[in-house]
Amino acid sequence: MKHAIKRNTNAKHLECLQCETIYPIDDYFEGCPACQKKEKPSNVTMIYSNYKKCMLPYDHYISMGEGCTPLLTVDLNEGPLYLKYEGQNPTGSHKDRMSALIVTRAIEKGYRGVAVASSGNAGLSFAAYCAYSGLDCIVISTRELNKNIQSYIKYYGARLILTETAMQRWEQLKQLTKEGFYPGSNYANPPIGTVHFGVQGYKCIAYEIVSQLQGSIPTKIIVPTSRGDLLAGIWQGFKEMEMNSLPKMIAVEPFARITAVLKGEAYTNSFAGKTVLKSIAGSTVTYQAVSAVRQSRGEAIVVSGEEALEAQRQLMKKGIFLEVSSASVVSAYQKLRRRRAIDKDDLVVAIGTSSGFIEI
Ligand SMILES: [Zn+2]
């Protein structure tokens, strides 16, 4: 067999993040059935019998060497910032951690391929991982998708479908799921995050950070956020480590979405706003994102496209090239320093989700 797949026998069952209902291990593409019925959709998460290391659904899965990314130190005027550089992953973004597990799950269940609605990074990642593992791949994006990324996705052998609007991508994906493709992203509206098998992959970022800080626990983690897979996955990882303290999770967004929910709006609402920060765009919020911010007593912070671009250039002067949506974390850090929401005693890690070279 080309790819050895072995389930983790410590995986016990699934639990809804919102209503805490327990379910047997399965896919639940639209999240917790009980919450879905109440039109309050929520992701489920996997529960294990022990957490001696970063527990994943599989002991052996299809890997292209994702993870174990460097923790860089960026010396800004405001003080040092740790940057977890996810651009080092095989296709240049954090999405590879998720693709590895979802592609493995699709093969285990005998799916013909994976289909994904993406603004770029997830599409590239799934196209590569499907090609590596011999699965078909369909990437659904909008016509605004960078022309070079369009070419790369096709070179990996994936089929590319371009829609007029971002919401139309989800309709297409829902249809492809009915036709036998495993969904590599959400397709429901109001949305949940990506299927839990994928989100699990992000937990290891928490373990890696603590190990790279030689056992120190950060006080704040800054994460570029759209549907919150990364935010929720890292938060889950920190909780599972059962350490003495937990970091506050800070969600960076291009306009007020989580910010509005924290002030009282329903997370199932639609939030209007335009942005050039494509990787964190979109008009929706998920329960998992709000829950990670609330549980950790963190916050959401808005960063504009101009501010992120400025931060991207500042980072390049330090030798680091992040995608502009990712560079928003540096701008968020600077704003929080100025507001004294971060002080000199804080140990702050920002997640640099993807390489700037993707956008060229
Ligand atoms: Zn539920």
Boltz pocket constraint, residues with backbone or C-beta under 6 A from the ligand:
constraints:
  - pocket:
      binder: B
      contacts: [[A, 16], [A, 17], [A, 18], [A, 19], [A, 20], [A, 21], [A, 32], [A, 33], [A, 34], [A, 35], [A, 36], [A, 42]]
      max_distance: 6.0
